[in-house]
């Protein structure tokens, strides 16, 4: 999963921030643990991540036959949540909303 800068209340701060293990852990805690401190996401991002998690479930339980033919799977939302399988490293500035789908 990837978050575009627009998923954050301060996109420019996010782009200038060096992500660390602890900052990524704060993102994960906020998404997975009720009551965790919001590390700077805009309202609705947590809900979007939880709702789009069902896409990952479908991708992972898909028939082996289909997995032989589907190399890349992408899913992006208007608020900046992006899921891709298999996982890849993307620049922090990458914004799937700008892609001509």
FILOPA-875932 format. One record per atom (N, C-alpha, C): atom name; x, y, z. Coordinates in steps of 0.001 Angstrom, whole numbers, plus 524288, in hexadecimal, padded with zeros to 5 digits. Layout:
<pts>
   site       u       v       w
     CA       X       Y       Z
...
</pts>
This chain:
<pts>
   site       u       v       w
      N   80344   7FB75   80000
     CA   80000   80000   80000
      C   80375   804CF   80000
      N   80198   808CA   7FD62
     CA   80462   80DC3   7FCFC
      C   80080   81220   7FDFE
      N   80259   8162D   80079
     CA   7FF2C   81ADA   80148
      C   80183   81F3C   7FE07
      N   7FE44   821DC   7FAF7
     CA   8003B   82678   7F842
      C   800AC   82AD9   7FC44
      N   8038F   82ED5   7FAF4
     CA   80426   83345   7FE88
      C   7FEDA   835B1   7FFDA
      N   7FB36   83566   7FC36
     CA   7F607   837B1   7FD13
      C   7F2CB   834CA   80127
      N   7F49A   8304C   802E7
     CA   7F1E9   82D69   8070F
      C   7F2FE   82FD1   80C68
      N   7F6AD   8337D   80C90
     CA   7F848   835EA   81175
      C   7F627   83B7A   811E5
      N   7F54F   83D34   816AB
     CA   7F353   84283   81782
      C   7F74A   84696   815C3
      N   7FC45   84539   815E9
     CA   80062   848BF   81424
      C   803BC   845E0   81018
      N   8020F   845DE   80B1B
     CA   804EC   842F5   8071B
      C   80AA4   84481   806AC
      N   80BD3   84983   80705
     CA   81143   84B39   80671
      C   814A1   84968   80B07
      N   8126B   8494F   80FAE
     CA   81558   8474A   81430
      C   81691   84184   8136E
      N   812B1   83EA0   8117A
     CA   81386   8390E   81085
      C   817E7   8383B   80C93
      N   817DD   83B35   80854
     CA   81BE0   83A8F   8044E
      C   82153   83BEA   8064E
      N   821AA   83F8B   809F6
     CA   826B8   84112   80C1B
      C   82888   83DB7   810A1
      N   82529   83A46   81290
     CA   82662   836FA   8170A
      C   82972   83225   81565
      N   82DA5   83106   81821
     CA   83061   82C18   8174E
      C   82D7E   827EA   81A5D
      N   82B28   82448   81794
     CA   82845   82022   81A4A
      C   82C10   81C8F   81D1A
      N   82A8E   81B2B   821BD
     CA   82DAB   817A7   824FA
      C   82A51   812F6   8265D
      N   82CB8   80F38   828C1
     CA   829CE   80AAD   82A94
      C   82584   80C5F   82E59
      N   826AE   81026   831B2
     CA   822C1   811DD   8357D
      C   81E46   814D8   832E4
      N   81F52   817DB   82EC1
     CA   81B05   81A9D   82C2C
      C   8177E   816C5   82949
      N   819CF   812D2   826D0
     CA   816AE   80ED9   8242D
      C   8138B   80BBE   8282F
      N   815DD   80AB3   82CB2
     CA   81304   807FA   830E9
      C   80E71   80B47   832C7
      N   80F1E   8106F   8330A
     CA   80AD2   813E5   834A1
      C   80663   813AC   830A8
      N   807A9   81362   82B9F
     CA   803A0   812CF   8279A
      C   800B1   80DB4   8286C
      N   803AB   80989   8292A
     CA   8015B   8045C   829DD
      C   7FDF0   8042E   82EC2
      N   7FFD6   8065E   83309
     CA   7FCC6   80669   837DE
      C   7F7A1   8094C   8371B
      N   7F7DC   80DC3   83481
     CA   7F324   810D8   833AD
      C   7EF24   80DD6   8306C
      N   7F0F6   80B0D   82C84
     CA   7ED70   80827   8291B
      C   7EB32   80367   82BEA
      N   7EE4D   800BD   82F01
     CA   7ECA3   7FBB3   8312B
      C   7EAA7   7FBE1   836C6
      N   7EBB2   8000E   83992
     CA   7EA58   8001E   83F25
      C   7E692   80495   8404E
      N   7E1FC   80348   84215
     CA   7DE1B   8073D   84382
      C   7E042   80A83   84804
      N   7DFCB   80F96   84786
     CA   7E194   8131E   84B97
      C   7E739   814E7   84B01
      N   7E9F3   812DD   84711
     CA   7EF63   81482   84637
      C   7EF7C   81A24   84445
      N   7F3A3   81CD4   8455E
     CA   7F443   82245   843BF
      C   7F4D8   822A7   83DD5
      N   7F20C   82649   83B7E
     CA   7F26B   82733   835E6
      C   7F7A4   829DD   834C4
      N   7FB02   82763   83192
     CA   80025   829A8   83070
      C   80008   82DCB   82C15
      N   7FB6D   82FC6   82AD2
     CA   7FB1E   833F7   826F4
      C   7F7CE   832D9   8222F
      N   7F4E0   82E9E   8223F
     CA   7F178   82D69   81DDB
      C   7ECA6   830E4   81DD4
      N   7EAA3   831D7   81927
     CA   7E5AE   834A0   81898
      C   7E142   8311C   81A7C
      N   7DCE2   8336D   81C06
     CA   7D865   8303D   81D94
      C   7D6CF   82C89   81923
      N   7D563   827D4   81A86
     CA   7D388   82401   816C2
      C   7D7A4   82046   814B1
      N   7DC9C   8216F   81587
     CA   7E0BA   81E0A   81377
      C   7E091   818AE   81616
      N   7E000   8189F   81B2B
     CA   7DFC5   81397   81DFE
      C   7DB43   81052   81BF2
      N   7D6AF   812AB   81B52
     CA   7D21E   80FD8   8195B
      C   7D317   80DB6   813DF
      N   7D5B1   810CD   8109D
     CA   7D6DC   80F11   80B48
      C   7DA8C   80A67   80B55
      N   7DE84   80AA4   80E9C
     CA   7E23A   80648   80EF6
      C   7DF6C   80150   810B9
      N   7DC26   801C7   814A9
     CA   7D958   7FD2E   81694
      C   7D5A4   7FB07   81272
      N   7D2ED   7FE70   80FB6
     CA   7CF3E   7FCAD   80BB3
      C   7D214   7FA31   8070F
      N   7D670   7FC6F   80575
     CA   7D93F   7FA47   800F8
      C   7DC5D   7F567   8025B
      N   7DCCB   7F441   8074E
     CA   7DF60   7EF6E   808F5
      C   7DCA1   7EAA5   806BA
      N   7D7A5   7EB29   805A3
     CA   7D4B5   7E6D3   80354
      C   7D6C8   7E57D   7FDE7
      N   7D8D2   7E96D   7FB23
     CA   7DB2D   7E876   7F604
      C   7DFE0   7E4DC   7F6A2
      N   7E316   7E5ED   7FA88
     CA   7E79F   7E296   7FB8C
      C   7E5E4   7DCFE   7FCC4
      N   7E1A9   7DC74   7FFBD
     CA   7DFA1   7D73D   800F0
      C   7DE38   7D452   7FBEE
      N   7DB99   7D700   7F863
     CA   7DA0B   7D494   7F372
      C   7DEE0   7D320   7F045
      N   7E2B2   7D6AC   7F008
     CA   7E773   7D58F   7ED13
      C   7EA4F   7D0D1   7EF44
      N   7EA99   7D067   7F46B
     CA   7EDB3   7CC35   7F6BD
      C   7EAE8   7C6F6   7F6AC
      N   7E5C1   7C6F7   7F685
     CA   7E30D   7C1F4   7F674
      C   7E179   7C056   7F0EF
      N   7E2FD   7C373   7ED16
     CA   7E1B2   7C248   7E7A4
      C   7E3CE   7BD06   7E5F2
      N   7E145   7BADA   7E23F
     CA   7E2D3   7B5CF   7E016
      C   7E86D   7B609   7DE1E
      N   7EB40   7B1DD   7DED8
     CA   7F09C   7B17E   7DCDE
      C   7F0AA   7B21B   7D6E8
      N   7EC86   7B069   7D460
     CA   7EC37   7B0EC   7CEB4
      C   7EC88   7B6AD   7CD34
      N   7E97F   7BA01   7CFDB
     CA   7E98B   7BF91   7CEA5
      C   7EEBD   7C20E   7D01C
      N   7F109   7C053   7D458
     CA   7F5F5   7C2A3   7D608
      C   7FA4B   7C1B6   7D217
      N   7F9DC   7BDA7   7CEF0
     CA   7FDBE   7BCAC   7CADE
      C   7FD6B   7C0B9   7C684
      N   7F8F0   7C348   7C5F4
     CA   7F81F   7C6FE   7C1B1
      C   7F819   7CCB0   7C374
      N   7F73E   7CD9D   7C85A
     CA   7F70E   7D2F4   7CA5F
      C   7FC47   7D43E   7CCE0
      N   7FF3D   7D785   7CA4D
     CA   8046D   7D8CB   7CC35
      C   80434   7DD4E   7D011
      N   80187   7E195   7CEA6
     CA   80119   7E62B   7D1FD
      C   7FB65   7E741   7D317
      N   7FA57   7E8E2   7D7CC
     CA   7F518   7EA75   7D94C
      C   7F581   7EFB6   7DC03
      N   7F254   7F359   7DA55
     CA   7F25E   7F8A6   7DC76
      C   7ECF1   7FA1A   7DE4E
      N   7ECC5   7FD4D   7E252
     CA   7E7D3   7FF7A   7E429
      C   7E91B   804B0   7E6B7
      N   7E6A7   808CA   7E4E4
     CA   7E79D   80DFC   7E716
      C   7E273   810A4   7E855
      N   7E287   813F6   7EC3D
     CA   7DDD5   816DC   7EDB7
      C   7DEC5   81CB4   7ECF6
      N   7DA8A   81F94   7ECC9
     CA   7DAE5   82535   7EC05
      C   7DD69   82823   7F080
      N   7DD98   825BF   7F520
     CA   7DFF3   8287D   7F990
      C   7E5A7   82704   7FA7E
      N   7E7FE   82415   7F6DA
     CA   7ED9E   82333   7F719
      C   7EF76   81E02   7F934
      N   7EBFD   81A34   7F9C9
     CA   7ED95   814F7   7FB7E
      C   7EE85   811BC   7F692
      N   7F2EB   80F0C   7F660
     CA   7F46F   80C12   7F1CA
      C   7F642   806B0   7F381
      N   7F3F8   802AF   7F12F
     CA   7F5A2   7FD53   7F235
      C   7F7BA   7FB03   7ED2B
      N   7FC01   7F836   7ED91
     CA   7FE62   7F5BB   7E906
      C   80086   7F071   7EAB1
      N   7FFE4   7ECAC   7E73E
     CA   801F2   7E780   7E854
      C   8048B   7E573   7E373
      N   80935   7E380   7E38D
     CA   80C75   7E313   7E83B
      C   80E59   7E86F   7E9FD
      N   80FE3   7E8BA   7EEE2
     CA   811BF   7EDA0   7F115
      C   8169C   7EF96   7EE4F
      N   816E8   7F4A6   7EDA7
     CA   81B6D   7F70B   7EB24
      C   81CDA   7FBF9   7EE23
      N   82181   7FDDC   7ED49
     CA   8233B   802B9   7EFB2
      C   821F3   80732   7EBFE
      N   81F4D   80B2B   7EE0B
     CA   81DD4   80FBA   7EAF2
      C   81FD6   814A7   7ED95
      N   820E4   8189B   7EA84
     CA   8228A   81DA3   7ECAC
      C   81E2E   81FED   7F00B
      N   81FA5   822BC   7F416
     CA   81BBC   82537   7F773
      C   8184A   828EA   7F460
      N   81A63   82B29   7F050
     CA   81771   82EF1   7ED37
      C   813AE   82C63   7E959
      N   813E3   8272A   7E8CC
     CA   8105F   82485   7E528
      C   80AC0   82537   7E6F1
      N   80772   826CF   7E359
     CA   801ED   8279F   7E494
      C   7FEA0   82499   7E0A2
      N   7FC60   82036   7E24C
     CA   7F952   81D02   7DE9E
      C   7F494   81FED   7DC6E
      N   7F2F2   82403   7DF03
     CA   7EE75   826FF   7DD1E
      C   7EFC7   829FC   7D81F
      N   7F4C8   82ABD   7D71F
     CA   7F684   82D80   7D27B
      C   7F756   829E7   7CDD2
      N   7F6F4   824E5   7CEAF
     CA   7F7C1   82103   7CA8F
      C   7F2FD   820FA   7C6EC
      N   7F3DC   820BC   7C1C4
     CA   7EF72   82090   7BE21
      C   7ED1A   81B12   7BDD0
      N   7EA18   81997   7C196
     CA   7E7D1   8145F   7C1C5
      C   7E468   81396   7BD12
</pts>
